[in-house]
């Protein structure tokens, strides 16, 4: 995990900080209205849409982008699952879906019941079912 200390303008959005100042381009900007989820990052482990959060709000918190899932030598199991099941669609909103899946599985490693509609993100990942539930992607 890398720690960054930056001076930023109070009005700078977290999505712009991540992409422009840090060069982490896996966080995408799609709609700027929170509808698509392409800008999703994990904020203290919970998925948030970084296009609606000011960068200064991240001070003292842990922010994880899709680049933070993999190690230098191997992909995270969620990334492997998306790859193995060809769950990339156009690829634009995939990082947000991966981070949302990670947050879900971190919170509940065996989602069932009311969350059963997304329980299929466990390994092996069934991406054809995930794509049926992907909503709001305006870029695909």
N, CA, C and O atoms as a GROMACS GRO file, in nm:
protein
  560
    1UNK      N    1   0.084  -0.116   0.000
    1UNK     CA    2   0.000   0.000   0.000
    1UNK      C    3   0.090   0.124   0.000
    1UNK      O    4   0.185   0.134   0.077
    2UNK      N    5   0.057   0.216  -0.088
    2UNK     CA    6   0.131   0.342  -0.095
    2UNK      C    7   0.056   0.451  -0.021
    2UNK      O    8  -0.067   0.456  -0.025
    3UNK      N    9   0.130   0.536   0.046
    3UNK     CA   10   0.069   0.651   0.112
    3UNK      C   11   0.113   0.777   0.038
    3UNK      O   12   0.230   0.793   0.004
    4UNK      N   13   0.017   0.866   0.014
    4UNK     CA   14   0.045   0.990  -0.058
    4UNK      C   15   0.005   1.109   0.028
    4UNK      O   16  -0.100   1.108   0.092
    5UNK      N   17   0.088   1.210   0.029
    5UNK     CA   18   0.056   1.336   0.094
    5UNK      C   19   0.066   1.444  -0.012
    5UNK      O   20   0.172   1.468  -0.070
    6UNK      N   21  -0.047   1.510  -0.037
    6UNK     CA   22  -0.053   1.610  -0.143
    6UNK      C   23  -0.125   1.735  -0.093
    6UNK      O   24  -0.213   1.726  -0.008
    7UNK      N   25  -0.088   1.848  -0.146
    7UNK     CA   26  -0.165   1.971  -0.126
    7UNK      C   27  -0.261   1.982  -0.243
    7UNK      O   28  -0.220   1.979  -0.359
    8UNK      N   29  -0.389   1.994  -0.212
    8UNK     CA   30  -0.490   1.999  -0.318
    8UNK      C   31  -0.586   2.116  -0.295
    8UNK      O   32  -0.602   2.164  -0.182
    9UNK      N   33  -0.647   2.159  -0.403
    9UNK     CA   34  -0.751   2.261  -0.393
    9UNK      C   35  -0.874   2.199  -0.327
    9UNK      O   36  -0.906   2.083  -0.354
   10UNK      N   37  -0.942   2.273  -0.243
   10UNK     CA   38  -1.058   2.219  -0.172
   10UNK      C   39  -1.168   2.168  -0.265
   10UNK      O   40  -1.246   2.080  -0.226
   11UNK      N   41  -1.177   2.220  -0.385
   11UNK     CA   42  -1.286   2.180  -0.476
   11UNK      C   43  -1.248   2.064  -0.568
   11UNK      O   44  -1.330   2.019  -0.648
   12UNK      N   45  -1.124   2.014  -0.559
   12UNK     CA   46  -1.079   1.905  -0.645
   12UNK      C   47  -1.150   1.776  -0.606
   12UNK      O   48  -1.152   1.738  -0.489
   13UNK      N   49  -1.209   1.710  -0.705
   13UNK     CA   50  -1.277   1.583  -0.680
   13UNK      C   51  -1.175   1.470  -0.665
   13UNK      O   52  -1.068   1.473  -0.726
   14UNK      N   53  -1.209   1.373  -0.583
   14UNK     CA   54  -1.121   1.259  -0.560
   14UNK      C   55  -1.089   1.187  -0.691
   14UNK      O   56  -0.976   1.144  -0.712
   15UNK      N   57  -1.187   1.174  -0.779
   15UNK     CA   58  -1.165   1.107  -0.908
   15UNK      C   59  -1.056   1.178  -0.988
   15UNK      O   60  -0.972   1.112  -1.049
   16UNK      N   61  -1.057   1.310  -0.987
   16UNK     CA   62  -0.956   1.385  -1.062
   16UNK      C   63  -0.819   1.374  -0.996
   16UNK      O   64  -0.718   1.365  -1.065
   17UNK      N   65  -0.815   1.374  -0.864
   17UNK     CA   66  -0.688   1.357  -0.794
   17UNK      C   67  -0.626   1.222  -0.828
   17UNK      O   68  -0.508   1.213  -0.860
   18UNK      N   69  -0.706   1.118  -0.820
   18UNK     CA   70  -0.657   0.983  -0.846
   18UNK      C   71  -0.602   0.972  -0.988
   18UNK      O   72  -0.493   0.918  -1.008
   19UNK      N   73  -0.676   1.022  -1.084
   19UNK     CA   74  -0.635   1.010  -1.224
   19UNK      C   75  -0.521   1.105  -1.260
   19UNK      O   76  -0.421   1.063  -1.319
   20UNK      N   77  -0.536   1.231  -1.226
   20UNK     CA   78  -0.441   1.332  -1.274
   20UNK      C   79  -0.316   1.344  -1.187
   20UNK      O   80  -0.205   1.340  -1.238
   21UNK      N   81  -0.334   1.360  -1.058
   21UNK     CA   82  -0.218   1.381  -0.971
   21UNK      C   83  -0.141   1.252  -0.944
   21UNK      O   84  -0.019   1.253  -0.934
   22UNK      N   85  -0.214   1.141  -0.932
   22UNK     CA   86  -0.148   1.014  -0.899
   22UNK      C   87  -0.126   0.925  -1.020
   22UNK      O   88  -0.050   0.828  -1.012
   23UNK      N   89  -0.190   0.957  -1.132
   23UNK     CA   90  -0.172   0.878  -1.254
   23UNK      C   91  -0.233   0.740  -1.249
   23UNK      O   92  -0.192   0.651  -1.323
   24UNK      N   93  -0.332   0.720  -1.161
   24UNK     CA   94  -0.399   0.590  -1.149
   24UNK      C   95  -0.523   0.593  -1.238
   24UNK      O   96  -0.633   0.629  -1.193
   25UNK      N   97  -0.504   0.555  -1.362
   25UNK     CA   98  -0.609   0.574  -1.462
   25UNK      C   99  -0.712   0.462  -1.467
   25UNK      O  100  -0.799   0.462  -1.554
   26UNK      N  101  -0.705   0.368  -1.376
   26UNK     CA  102  -0.808   0.264  -1.369
   26UNK      C  103  -0.940   0.318  -1.317
   26UNK      O  104  -1.045   0.258  -1.340
   27UNK      N  105  -0.936   0.430  -1.247
   27UNK     CA  106  -1.058   0.497  -1.202
   27UNK      C  107  -1.106   0.583  -1.317
   27UNK      O  108  -1.040   0.679  -1.356
   28UNK      N  109  -1.222   0.548  -1.373
   28UNK     CA  110  -1.272   0.616  -1.492
   28UNK      C  111  -1.379   0.718  -1.458
   28UNK      O  112  -1.448   0.706  -1.357
   29UNK      N  113  -1.392   0.817  -1.543
   29UNK     CA  114  -1.498   0.916  -1.531
   29UNK      C  115  -1.596   0.893  -1.645
   29UNK      O  116  -1.561   0.908  -1.762
   30UNK      N  117  -1.718   0.856  -1.609
   30UNK     CA  118  -1.817   0.826  -1.712
   30UNK      C  119  -1.927   0.929  -1.720
   30UNK      O  120  -1.951   0.986  -1.826
   31UNK      N  121  -1.993   0.953  -1.610
   31UNK     CA  122  -2.114   1.035  -1.614
   31UNK      C  123  -2.106   1.162  -1.530
   31UNK      O  124  -2.179   1.257  -1.556
   32UNK      N  125  -2.019   1.164  -1.431
   32UNK     CA  126  -2.009   1.275  -1.335
   32UNK      C  127  -2.139   1.300  -1.259
   32UNK      O  128  -2.160   1.410  -1.207
   33UNK      N  129  -2.225   1.200  -1.253
   33UNK     CA  130  -2.353   1.216  -1.182
   33UNK      C  131  -2.383   1.099  -1.089
   33UNK      O  132  -2.495   1.089  -1.040
   34UNK      N  133  -2.290   1.012  -1.063
   34UNK     CA  134  -2.300   0.893  -0.978
   34UNK      C  135  -2.383   0.781  -1.038
   34UNK      O  136  -2.411   0.683  -0.969
   35UNK      N  137  -2.424   0.791  -1.162
   35UNK     CA  138  -2.509   0.688  -1.220
   35UNK      C  139  -2.434   0.566  -1.270
   35UNK      O  140  -2.486   0.454  -1.260
   36UNK      N  141  -2.315   0.582  -1.324
   36UNK     CA  142  -2.252   0.469  -1.392
   36UNK      C  143  -2.162   0.384  -1.302
   36UNK      O  144  -2.152   0.264  -1.325
   37UNK      N  145  -2.097   0.441  -1.203
   37UNK     CA  146  -2.010   0.364  -1.115
   37UNK      C  147  -1.870   0.341  -1.167
   37UNK      O  148  -1.791   0.272  -1.102
   38UNK      N  149  -1.836   0.396  -1.282
   38UNK     CA  150  -1.702   0.377  -1.338
   38UNK      C  151  -1.593   0.438  -1.251
   38UNK      O  152  -1.477   0.398  -1.259
   39UNK      N  153  -1.630   0.535  -1.168
   39UNK     CA  154  -1.532   0.604  -1.083
   39UNK      C  155  -1.523   0.543  -0.943
   39UNK      O  156  -1.462   0.603  -0.854
   40UNK      N  157  -1.582   0.427  -0.922
   40UNK     CA  158  -1.586   0.366  -0.789
   40UNK      C  159  -1.446   0.337  -0.736
   40UNK      O  160  -1.361   0.282  -0.806
   41UNK      N  161  -1.425   0.376  -0.611
   41UNK     CA  162  -1.304   0.341  -0.535
   41UNK      C  163  -1.352   0.288  -0.401
   41UNK      O  164  -1.469   0.303  -0.365
   42UNK      N  165  -1.264   0.225  -0.327
   42UNK     CA  166  -1.297   0.183  -0.191
   42UNK      C  167  -1.247   0.288  -0.095
   42UNK      O  168  -1.129   0.324  -0.096
   43UNK      N  169  -1.335   0.338  -0.012
   43UNK     CA  170  -1.305   0.440   0.088
   43UNK      C  171  -1.319   0.373   0.224
   43UNK      O  172  -1.430   0.346   0.269
   44UNK      N  173  -1.206   0.346   0.288
   44UNK     CA  174  -1.206   0.269   0.413
   44UNK      C  175  -1.281   0.136   0.395
   44UNK      O  176  -1.352   0.091   0.485
   45UNK      N  177  -1.265   0.075   0.278
   45UNK     CA  178  -1.324  -0.054   0.249
   45UNK      C  179  -1.463  -0.053   0.191
   45UNK      O  180  -1.513  -0.157   0.150
   46UNK      N  181  -1.527   0.063   0.185
   46UNK     CA  182  -1.663   0.072   0.131
   46UNK      C  183  -1.659   0.139  -0.006
   46UNK      O  184  -1.586   0.235  -0.027
   47UNK      N  185  -1.738   0.087  -0.102
   47UNK     CA  186  -1.738   0.148  -0.234
   47UNK      C  187  -1.804   0.286  -0.232
   47UNK      O  188  -1.913   0.304  -0.177
   48UNK      N  189  -1.736   0.383  -0.293
   48UNK     CA  190  -1.791   0.517  -0.310
   48UNK      C  191  -1.762   0.562  -0.453
   48UNK      O  192  -1.667   0.516  -0.516
   49UNK      N  193  -1.845   0.650  -0.501
   49UNK     CA  194  -1.825   0.706  -0.635
   49UNK      C  195  -1.740   0.832  -0.619
   49UNK      O  196  -1.786   0.933  -0.565
   50UNK      N  197  -1.619   0.824  -0.667
   50UNK     CA  198  -1.521   0.930  -0.642
   50UNK      C  199  -1.549   1.058  -0.719
   50UNK      O  200  -1.483   1.159  -0.696
   51UNK      N  201  -1.647   1.056  -0.810
   51UNK     CA  202  -1.683   1.178  -0.881
   51UNK      C  203  -1.770   1.270  -0.795
   51UNK      O  204  -1.800   1.382  -0.836
   52UNK      N  205  -1.811   1.222  -0.678
   52UNK     CA  206  -1.896   1.303  -0.590
   52UNK      C  207  -1.829   1.333  -0.456
   52UNK      O  208  -1.894   1.381  -0.363
   53UNK      N  209  -1.702   1.304  -0.448
   53UNK     CA  210  -1.631   1.322  -0.322
   53UNK      C  211  -1.511   1.413  -0.344
   53UNK      O  212  -1.435   1.396  -0.439
   54UNK      N  213  -1.496   1.509  -0.256
   54UNK     CA  214  -1.380   1.597  -0.266
   54UNK      C  215  -1.256   1.523  -0.216
   54UNK      O  216  -1.262   1.443  -0.123
   55UNK      N  217  -1.144   1.551  -0.280
   55UNK     CA  218  -1.018   1.486  -0.244
   55UNK      C  219  -0.982   1.513  -0.098
   55UNK      O  220  -0.926   1.426  -0.032
   56UNK      N  221  -1.013   1.632  -0.048
   56UNK     CA  222  -0.977   1.665   0.091
   56UNK      C  223  -1.052   1.576   0.191
   56UNK      O  224  -1.007   1.560   0.304
   57UNK      N  225  -1.165   1.520   0.150
   57UNK     CA  226  -1.239   1.430   0.238
   57UNK      C  227  -1.165   1.299   0.261
   57UNK      O  228  -1.195   1.226   0.356
   58UNK      N  229  -1.069   1.269   0.176
   58UNK     CA  230  -0.992   1.144   0.189
   58UNK      C  231  -0.878   1.157   0.289
   58UNK      O  232  -0.813   1.057   0.321
   59UNK      N  233  -0.854   1.276   0.338
   59UNK     CA  234  -0.744   1.298   0.432
   59UNK      C  235  -0.762   1.209   0.555
   59UNK      O  236  -0.865   1.215   0.623
   60UNK      N  237  -0.662   1.126   0.582
   60UNK     CA  238  -0.667   1.037   0.697
   60UNK      C  239  -0.743   0.907   0.674
   60UNK      O  240  -0.760   0.828   0.767
   61UNK      N  241  -0.788   0.884   0.552
   61UNK     CA  242  -0.865   0.764   0.520
   61UNK      C  243  -0.788   0.679   0.419
   61UNK      O  244  -0.696   0.727   0.352
   62UNK      N  245  -0.827   0.554   0.410
   62UNK     CA  246  -0.768   0.463   0.312
   62UNK      C  247  -0.853   0.462   0.186
   62UNK      O  248  -0.973   0.435   0.192
   63UNK      N  249  -0.791   0.492   0.072
   63UNK     CA  250  -0.859   0.488  -0.057
   63UNK      C  251  -0.790   0.382  -0.141
   63UNK      O  252  -0.668   0.387  -0.160
   64UNK      N  253  -0.867   0.288  -0.191
   64UNK     CA  254  -0.812   0.181  -0.276
   64UNK      C  255  -0.872   0.193  -0.415
   64UNK      O  256  -0.994   0.199  -0.431
   65UNK      N  257  -0.786   0.197  -0.514
   65UNK     CA  258  -0.830   0.195  -0.654
   65UNK      C  259  -0.810   0.054  -0.708
   65UNK      O  260  -0.756  -0.032  -0.638
   66UNK      N  261  -0.854   0.031  -0.830
   66UNK     CA  262  -0.838  -0.102  -0.889
   66UNK      C  263  -0.691  -0.141  -0.897
   66UNK      O  264  -0.657  -0.260  -0.892
   67UNK      N  265  -0.604  -0.043  -0.910
   67UNK     CA  266  -0.461  -0.073  -0.914
   67UNK      C  267  -0.412  -0.133  -0.783
   67UNK      O  268  -0.309  -0.200  -0.781
   68UNK      N  269  -0.484  -0.108  -0.674
   68UNK     CA  270  -0.445  -0.160  -0.544
   68UNK      C  271  -0.489  -0.302  -0.517
   68UNK      O  272  -0.456  -0.358  -0.413
   69UNK      N  273  -0.564  -0.362  -0.609
   69UNK     CA  274  -0.608  -0.500  -0.589
   69UNK      C  275  -0.495  -0.600  -0.613
   69UNK      O  276  -0.477  -0.693  -0.535
   70UNK      N  277  -0.421  -0.582  -0.720
   70UNK     CA  278  -0.319  -0.679  -0.759
   70UNK      C  279  -0.187  -0.652  -0.689
   70UNK      O  280  -0.157  -0.538  -0.651
   71UNK      N  281  -0.110  -0.757  -0.673
   71UNK     CA  282   0.028  -0.740  -0.627
   71UNK      C  283   0.114  -0.720  -0.751
   71UNK      O  284   0.064  -0.726  -0.864
   72UNK      N  285   0.241  -0.696  -0.732
   72UNK     CA  286   0.331  -0.676  -0.845
   72UNK      C  287   0.342  -0.800  -0.932
   72UNK      O  288   0.372  -0.790  -1.051
   73UNK      N  289   0.319  -0.918  -0.873
   73UNK     CA  290   0.342  -1.041  -0.947
   73UNK      C  291   0.216  -1.117  -0.988
   73UNK      O  292   0.222  -1.204  -1.075
   74UNK      N  293   0.103  -1.088  -0.926
   74UNK     CA  294  -0.017  -1.163  -0.963
   74UNK      C  295  -0.144  -1.082  -0.940
   74UNK      O  296  -0.148  -0.988  -0.861
   75UNK      N  297  -0.248  -1.122  -1.013
   75UNK     CA  298  -0.377  -1.057  -1.002
   75UNK      C  299  -0.449  -1.100  -0.875
   75UNK      O  300  -0.424  -1.209  -0.822
   76UNK      N  301  -0.537  -1.016  -0.827
   76UNK     CA  302  -0.628  -1.050  -0.718
   76UNK      C  303  -0.725  -1.157  -0.770
   76UNK      O  304  -0.754  -1.158  -0.889
   77UNK      N  305  -0.774  -1.248  -0.685
   77UNK     CA  306  -0.870  -1.349  -0.731
   77UNK      C  307  -0.992  -1.290  -0.802
   77UNK      O  308  -1.046  -1.352  -0.894
   78UNK      N  309  -1.037  -1.173  -0.760
   78UNK     CA  310  -1.151  -1.111  -0.828
   78UNK      C  311  -1.111  -1.073  -0.970
   78UNK      O  312  -1.188  -1.095  -1.064
   79UNK      N  313  -0.993  -1.016  -0.988
   79UNK     CA  314  -0.946  -0.983  -1.122
   79UNK      C  315  -0.928  -1.108  -1.206
   79UNK      O  316  -0.962  -1.109  -1.325
   80UNK      N  317  -0.876  -1.215  -1.146
   80UNK     CA  318  -0.862  -1.342  -1.218
   80UNK      C  319  -0.998  -1.392  -1.265
   80UNK      O  320  -1.013  -1.439  -1.378
   81UNK      N  321  -1.098  -1.383  -1.177
   81UNK     CA  322  -1.232  -1.428  -1.212
   81UNK      C  323  -1.290  -1.350  -1.328
   81UNK      O  324  -1.348  -1.408  -1.419
   82UNK      N  325  -1.276  -1.219  -1.325
   82UNK     CA  326  -1.325  -1.138  -1.436
   82UNK      C  327  -1.254  -1.177  -1.565
   82UNK      O  328  -1.317  -1.190  -1.670
   83UNK      N  329  -1.122  -1.197  -1.557
   83UNK     CA  330  -1.043  -1.235  -1.674
   83UNK      C  331  -1.084  -1.373  -1.725
   83UNK      O  332  -1.110  -1.391  -1.844
   84UNK      N  333  -1.091  -1.470  -1.635
   84UNK     CA  334  -1.122  -1.608  -1.675
   84UNK      C  335  -1.260  -1.621  -1.737
   84UNK      O  336  -1.280  -1.703  -1.827
   85UNK      N  337  -1.354  -1.542  -1.689
   85UNK     CA  338  -1.491  -1.552  -1.738
   85UNK      C  339  -1.524  -1.448  -1.844
   85UNK      O  340  -1.640  -1.431  -1.882
   86UNK      N  341  -1.422  -1.378  -1.893
   86UNK     CA  342  -1.439  -1.277  -1.998
   86UNK      C  343  -1.544  -1.173  -1.957
   86UNK      O  344  -1.628  -1.134  -2.038
   87UNK      N  345  -1.536  -1.130  -1.833
   87UNK     CA  346  -1.634  -1.036  -1.779
   87UNK      C  347  -1.592  -0.892  -1.793
   87UNK      O  348  -1.610  -0.812  -1.701
   88UNK      N  349  -1.537  -0.856  -1.906
   88UNK     CA  350  -1.483  -0.722  -1.920
   88UNK      C  351  -1.574  -0.628  -1.998
   88UNK      O  352  -1.551  -0.507  -1.998
   89UNK      N  353  -1.675  -0.679  -2.064
   89UNK     CA  354  -1.759  -0.596  -2.149
   89UNK      C  355  -1.668  -0.506  -2.231
   89UNK      O  356  -1.577  -0.556  -2.297
   90UNK      N  357  -1.690  -0.375  -2.228
   90UNK     CA  358  -1.599  -0.286  -2.299
   90UNK      C  359  -1.478  -0.254  -2.213
   90UNK      O  360  -1.378  -0.200  -2.262
   91UNK      N  361  -1.485  -0.286  -2.084
   91UNK     CA  362  -1.376  -0.262  -1.992
   91UNK      C  363  -1.383  -0.131  -1.918
   91UNK      O  364  -1.309  -0.111  -1.822
   92UNK      N  365  -1.469  -0.041  -1.960
   92UNK     CA  366  -1.472   0.092  -1.900
   92UNK      C  367  -1.522   0.089  -1.756
   92UNK      O  368  -1.462   0.153  -1.670
   93UNK      N  369  -1.629   0.016  -1.729
   93UNK     CA  370  -1.684   0.015  -1.593
   93UNK      C  371  -1.636  -0.105  -1.512
   93UNK      O  372  -1.672  -0.120  -1.396
   94UNK      N  373  -1.554  -0.191  -1.572
   94UNK     CA  374  -1.506  -0.310  -1.504
   94UNK      C  375  -1.432  -0.281  -1.374
   94UNK      O  376  -1.456  -0.351  -1.275
   95UNK      N  377  -1.343  -0.181  -1.367
   95UNK     CA  378  -1.276  -0.155  -1.239
   95UNK      C  379  -1.374  -0.126  -1.126
   95UNK      O  380  -1.354  -0.172  -1.013
   96UNK      N  381  -1.478  -0.050  -1.154
   96UNK     CA  382  -1.579  -0.022  -1.052
   96UNK      C  383  -1.652  -0.146  -1.008
   96UNK      O  384  -1.682  -0.163  -0.890
   97UNK      N  385  -1.682  -0.235  -1.103
   97UNK     CA  386  -1.749  -0.361  -1.068
   97UNK      C  387  -1.657  -0.448  -0.983
   97UNK      O  388  -1.703  -0.513  -0.888
   98UNK      N  389  -1.528  -0.451  -1.016
   98UNK     CA  390  -1.433  -0.531  -0.938
   98UNK      C  391  -1.424  -0.481  -0.794
   98UNK      O  392  -1.423  -0.561  -0.700
   99UNK      N  393  -1.417  -0.350  -0.776
   99UNK     CA  394  -1.407  -0.295  -0.641
   99UNK      C  395  -1.536  -0.316  -0.563
   99UNK      O  396  -1.531  -0.341  -0.442
  100UNK      N  397  -1.650  -0.308  -0.630
  100UNK     CA  398  -1.777  -0.335  -0.562
  100UNK      C  399  -1.784  -0.481  -0.520
  100UNK      O  400  -1.831  -0.513  -0.411
  101UNK      N  401  -1.738  -0.571  -0.608
  101UNK     CA  402  -1.735  -0.713  -0.574
  101UNK      C  403  -1.642  -0.739  -0.456
  101UNK      O  404  -1.674  -0.819  -0.368
  102UNK      N  405  -1.527  -0.672  -0.454
  102UNK     CA  406  -1.433  -0.689  -0.342
  102UNK      C  407  -1.496  -0.643  -0.211
  102UNK      O  408  -1.484  -0.712  -0.109
  103UNK      N  409  -1.562  -0.529  -0.213
  103UNK     CA  410  -1.626  -0.479  -0.091
  103UNK      C  411  -1.733  -0.575  -0.043
  103UNK      O  412  -1.745  -0.600   0.077
  104UNK      N  413  -1.811  -0.630  -0.135
  104UNK     CA  414  -1.914  -0.726  -0.099
  104UNK      C  415  -1.853  -0.849  -0.033
  104UNK      O  416  -1.898  -0.892   0.073
  105UNK      N  417  -1.750  -0.904  -0.096
  105UNK     CA  418  -1.690  -1.026  -0.044
  105UNK      C  419  -1.610  -1.002   0.084
  105UNK      O  420  -1.598  -1.092   0.168
  106UNK      N  421  -1.556  -0.883   0.101
  106UNK     CA  422  -1.489  -0.850   0.228
  106UNK      C  423  -1.590  -0.842   0.341
  106UNK      O  424  -1.563  -0.884   0.454
  107UNK      N  425  -1.708  -0.788   0.311
  107UNK     CA  426  -1.814  -0.775   0.411
  107UNK      C  427  -1.880  -0.909   0.440
  107UNK      O  428  -1.914  -0.939   0.555
  108UNK      N  429  -1.898  -0.989   0.336
  108UNK     CA  430  -1.968  -1.116   0.350
  108UNK      C  431  -1.908  -1.215   0.250
  108UNK      O  432  -1.947  -1.215   0.133
  109UNK      N  433  -1.814  -1.299   0.293
  109UNK     CA  434  -1.747  -1.391   0.202
  109UNK      C  435  -1.838  -1.494   0.135
  109UNK      O  436  -1.799  -1.556   0.036
  110UNK      N  437  -1.959  -1.513   0.188
  110UNK     CA  438  -2.052  -1.610   0.130
  110UNK      C  439  -2.191  -1.547   0.119
  110UNK      O  440  -2.282  -1.586   0.192
  111UNK      N  441  -2.208  -1.450   0.028
  111UNK     CA  442  -2.336  -1.380   0.019
  111UNK      C  443  -2.448  -1.470  -0.030
  111UNK      O  444  -2.436  -1.537  -0.133
  112UNK      N  445  -2.557  -1.471   0.045
  112UNK     CA  446  -2.674  -1.550   0.009
  112UNK      C  447  -2.798  -1.472   0.048
  112UNK      O  448  -2.788  -1.356   0.091
  113UNK      N  449  -2.912  -1.533   0.034
  113UNK     CA  450  -3.037  -1.470   0.077
  113UNK      C  451  -3.067  -1.345   0.000
  113UNK      O  452  -3.065  -1.346  -0.123
  114UNK      N  453  -3.095  -1.236   0.072
  114UNK     CA  454  -3.131  -1.110   0.009
  114UNK      C  455  -3.023  -1.056  -0.083
  114UNK      O  456  -3.052  -0.980  -0.175
  115UNK      N  457  -2.899  -1.096  -0.060
  115UNK     CA  458  -2.790  -1.052  -0.146
  115UNK      C  459  -2.753  -1.163  -0.244
  115UNK      O  460  -2.648  -1.155  -0.309
  116UNK      N  461  -2.837  -1.265  -0.255
  116UNK     CA  462  -2.806  -1.377  -0.342
  116UNK      C  463  -2.793  -1.340  -0.488
  116UNK      O  464  -2.726  -1.410  -0.565
  117UNK      N  465  -2.856  -1.230  -0.529
  117UNK     CA  466  -2.847  -1.191  -0.670
  117UNK      C  467  -2.704  -1.153  -0.708
  117UNK      O  468  -2.671  -1.151  -0.827
  118UNK      N  469  -2.621  -1.123  -0.609
  118UNK     CA  470  -2.481  -1.095  -0.639
  118UNK      C  471  -2.390  -1.200  -0.576
  118UNK      O  472  -2.268  -1.185  -0.577
  119UNK      N  473  -2.447  -1.306  -0.523
  119UNK     CA  474  -2.368  -1.410  -0.460
  119UNK      C  475  -2.280  -1.485  -0.557
  119UNK      O  476  -2.187  -1.554  -0.516
  120UNK      N  477  -2.307  -1.472  -0.685
  120UNK     CA  478  -2.230  -1.544  -0.785
  120UNK      C  479  -2.094  -1.481  -0.812
  120UNK      O  480  -2.021  -1.530  -0.897
  121UNK      N  481  -2.058  -1.375  -0.742
  121UNK     CA  482  -1.925  -1.318  -0.763
  121UNK      C  483  -1.816  -1.399  -0.695
  121UNK      O  484  -1.698  -1.372  -0.716
  122UNK      N  485  -1.854  -1.498  -0.615
  122UNK     CA  486  -1.753  -1.586  -0.555
  122UNK      C  487  -1.683  -1.663  -0.664
  122UNK      O  488  -1.735  -1.677  -0.775
  123UNK      N  489  -1.564  -1.713  -0.633
  123UNK     CA  490  -1.488  -1.793  -0.729
  123UNK      C  491  -1.553  -1.930  -0.743
  123UNK      O  492  -1.592  -1.986  -0.641
  124UNK      N  493  -1.567  -1.988  -0.862
  124UNK     CA  494  -1.534  -1.921  -0.987
  124UNK      C  495  -1.639  -1.816  -1.023
  124UNK      O  496  -1.758  -1.837  -1.003
  125UNK      N  497  -1.596  -1.708  -1.074
  125UNK     CA  498  -1.683  -1.595  -1.104
  125UNK      C  499  -1.765  -1.624  -1.228
  125UNK      O  500  -1.711  -1.664  -1.331
  126UNK      N  501  -1.892  -1.603  -1.220
  126UNK     CA  502  -1.981  -1.626  -1.333
  126UNK      C  503  -2.016  -1.492  -1.396
  126UNK      O  504  -2.118  -1.433  -1.362
  127UNK      N  505  -1.933  -1.445  -1.485
  127UNK     CA  506  -1.947  -1.310  -1.536
  127UNK      C  507  -2.068  -1.292  -1.627
  127UNK      O  508  -2.121  -1.181  -1.635
  128UNK      N  509  -2.112  -1.396  -1.695
  128UNK     CA  510  -2.230  -1.375  -1.778
  128UNK      C  511  -2.350  -1.338  -1.692
  128UNK      O  512  -2.437  -1.263  -1.736
  129UNK      N  513  -2.355  -1.390  -1.570
  129UNK     CA  514  -2.462  -1.353  -1.478
  129UNK      C  515  -2.440  -1.213  -1.423
  129UNK      O  516  -2.536  -1.138  -1.404
  130UNK      N  517  -2.315  -1.176  -1.395
  130UNK     CA  518  -2.287  -1.042  -1.345
  130UNK      C  519  -2.326  -0.937  -1.447
  130UNK      O  520  -2.383  -0.834  -1.412
  131UNK      N  521  -2.297  -0.963  -1.574
  131UNK     CA  522  -2.329  -0.863  -1.676
  131UNK      C  523  -2.480  -0.844  -1.689
  131UNK      O  524  -2.524  -0.737  -1.730
  132UNK      N  525  -2.559  -0.946  -1.655
  132UNK     CA  526  -2.704  -0.931  -1.657
  132UNK      C  527  -2.750  -0.830  -1.553
  132UNK      O  528  -2.854  -0.766  -1.570
  133UNK      N  529  -2.673  -0.816  -1.445
  133UNK     CA  530  -2.711  -0.728  -1.336
  133UNK      C  531  -2.640  -0.593  -1.340
  133UNK      O  532  -2.668  -0.506  -1.258
  134UNK      N  533  -2.548  -0.575  -1.435
  134UNK     CA  534  -2.478  -0.447  -1.447
  134UNK      C  535  -2.575  -0.345  -1.503
  134UNK      O  536  -2.629  -0.361  -1.612
  135UNK      N  537  -2.596  -0.240  -1.427
  135UNK     CA  538  -2.689  -0.137  -1.471
  135UNK      C  539  -2.620  -0.003  -1.470
  135UNK      O  540  -2.528   0.020  -1.392
  136UNK      N  541  -2.665   0.085  -1.555
  136UNK     CA  542  -2.618   0.221  -1.553
  136UNK      C  543  -2.492   0.247  -1.634
  136UNK      O  544  -2.446   0.361  -1.639
  137UNK      N  545  -2.436   0.146  -1.696
  137UNK     CA  546  -2.316   0.168  -1.774
  137UNK      C  547  -2.356   0.234  -1.905
  137UNK      O  548  -2.419   0.171  -1.990
  138UNK      N  549  -2.319   0.358  -1.922
  138UNK     CA  550  -2.355   0.431  -2.042
  138UNK      C  551  -2.246   0.425  -2.147
  138UNK      O  552  -2.261   0.480  -2.256
  139UNK      N  553  -2.136   0.359  -2.115
  139UNK     CA  554  -2.022   0.357  -2.206
  139UNK      C  555  -2.013   0.228  -2.286
  139UNK      O  556  -1.936   0.221  -2.382
  140UNK      N  557  -2.088   0.125  -2.247
  140UNK     CA  558  -2.077  -0.004  -2.316
  140UNK      C  559  -2.167  -0.009  -2.438
  140UNK      O  560  -2.171  -0.110  -2.508
   0.00000   0.00000   0.00000
